[in-house]
Amino acid sequence: MTTPLVIDEHATRWAPEQPSGMPLLVLLHGYGADENDLFGLVPYLPGGIAVASVAAPLAAPWPMPGRSWYPIEGLNGRDDLAVSAAAEALLAWLDVHVSAATEVALLGFSQGAAVSLQALRLTPERFGAVVALSGYATPGELLNDDALRKLRPPVFWGRGSHDDVIPALLVEHTAQWLPDHADLSGRVYPGLTHSISEQELTDVGVFVTKWRDAAEARAQS
């Protein structure tokens, strides 16, 4: 039996440090980064939300620094089961550290985006929205995909026109899959490589603000 992946709770960065009662946005970094990477986005995000930036459960292969959600090289690179294992680690972390009553959204970059979408597929009712930057949805069917198709939560998918890191077949699959399973908004940013631009951050801020407002309205209803 494979040992479940575990997210290091001590590596998580919070803003504010003791959030209570606010909608929570969880940040999932990309390959070779860590919990400090996306935490730099906090100033670009709207007020009235809590933010948690988590560290992926695997060490990136030497000599790459940072962390990894799943292997991306070799015969098993980008394996859908490995992506699911990482998503299940995220869900386990949420079960321990976040109240089931808390409104939660995910923002992931690259590997973190793939894991965010996979977590949404595993538990569609748990998340109010997903921001997937420079990432993809794994091919194949999952058990709760039909439930997700009915719920159609808001998803923002942003990517660069010159991003050559994510294989074209996965980009094409995601472009077909997301509109069928989510209320999709997003943008292809001309000239952008595998990174995040100022314009993309502006668009993300607008999207997260809409999620926050909807979460607050649900809490008051």
JOMOCOR-V356543 format. One record per residue. N is the residue number from 1. RES is the residue in one letter. BURIAL is b if it has 24 or more other C-alpha atoms within 12 Angstrom, else e. Layout:
BEGIN
N&RES&BURIAL  N&RES&BURIAL
END
This chain:
BEGIN
1&M&e  2&T&e  3&T&e  4&P&e  5&L&b  6&V&b  7&I&b  8&D&b  9&E&e  10&H&e  11&A&e  12&T&b  13&R&b  14&W&b  15&A&b  16&P&e  17&E&e  18&Q&e  19&P&e  20&S&e  21&G&e  22&M&b  23&P&b  24&L&b  25&L&b  26&V&b  27&L&b  28&L&b  29&H&b  30&G&b  31&Y&b  32&G&b  33&A&b  34&D&b  35&E&b  36&N&b  37&D&b  38&L&b  39&F&b  40&G&e  41&L&b  42&V&b  43&P&e  44&Y&e  45&L&b  46&P&b  47&G&e  48&G&b  49&I&b  50&A&b  51&V&b  52&A&b  53&S&b  54&V&b  55&A&b  56&A&b  57&P&b  58&L&b  59&A&b  60&A&e  61&P&e  62&W&e  63&P&e  64&M&e  65&P&e  66&G&e  67&R&b  68&S&b  69&W&b  70&Y&b  71&P&b  72&I&b  73&E&e  74&G&e  75&L&e  76&N&e  77&G&e  78&R&b  79&D&b  80&D&b  81&L&b  82&A&b  83&V&b  84&S&b  85&A&b  86&A&b  87&A&b  88&E&b  89&A&b  90&L&b  91&L&b  92&A&b  93&W&b  94&L&b  95&D&e  96&V&e  97&H&b  98&V&b  99&S&e  100&A&e  101&A&e  102&T&b  103&E&b  104&V&b  105&A&b  106&L&b  107&L&b  108&G&b  109&F&b  110&S&b  111&Q&b  112&G&b  113&A&b  114&A&b  115&V&b  116&S&b  117&L&b  118&Q&b  119&A&b  120&L&b  121&R&b  122&L&b  123&T&b  124&P&b  125&E&b  126&R&b  127&F&b  128&G&b  129&A&b  130&V&b  131&V&b  132&A&b  133&L&b  134&S&b  135&G&b  136&Y&b  137&A&b  138&T&b  139&P&b  140&G&e  141&E&e  142&L&b  143&L&e  144&N&e  145&D&b  146&D&e  147&A&e  148&L&b  149&R&b  150&K&e  151&L&b  152&R&b  153&P&b  154&P&b  155&V&b  156&F&b  157&W&b  158&G&b  159&R&b  160&G&b  161&S&e  162&H&e  163&D&b  164&D&e  165&V&b  166&I&b  167&P&e  168&A&e  169&L&e  170&L&b  171&V&b  172&E&e  173&H&e  174&T&b  175&A&b  176&Q&e  177&W&b  178&L&b  179&P&e  180&D&e  181&H&b  182&A&b  183&D&b  184&L&b  185&S&b  186&G&b  187&R&b  188&V&b  189&Y&b  190&P&e  191&G&e  192&L&e  193&T&e  194&H&b  195&S&b  196&I&b  197&S&b  198&E&e  199&Q&e  200&E&b  201&L&b  202&T&e  203&D&b  204&V&b  205&G&b  206&V&e  207&F&b  208&V&b  209&T&b  210&K&b  211&W&b  212&R&b  213&D&e  214&A&e  215&A&b  216&E&e  217&A&e  218&R&e  219&A&e  220&Q&e  221&S&e
END
